[in-house]
């Protein structure tokens, strides 16, 4: 039996988007996979990708309370990071993002690893992160 005081792994992450069609096209292009689920749940449309062992969902609500771009300086989501094996793999991703026409930051090296940042159509901050060499 698992210890109830030890937090288990994250099974899924969902972000709310303003344009389901544009976000679905963008994430399908960047992830290089099609969604495993695309359904109307009633209160929202649910589009899900399998990224490693984690489900990544896009939620489109017909009654959004606002459409301003995501901003990590407001309470809520700061960013979502996807793990890669090495800094070399980050460089490969930079080339891939170039091919896709996705703007991204330079690779930033720090004591805890290296990262490359980019944003989705709703300005949600995404990162590719490699452990220190």
Secondary structure, 3 states (H helix, E strand, C coil): CCCCCCCCCCCEEEEECCCHHHHHHHHHHHHCCCCCEEEECCCCEEEEEEECCEEEEEEECCCCCCCCCCCCCCCCCCCEEEEECCHHHHHHHHHHHHHHCCCECCCEEECCEEEEEEECCCCCEEEEEECCC
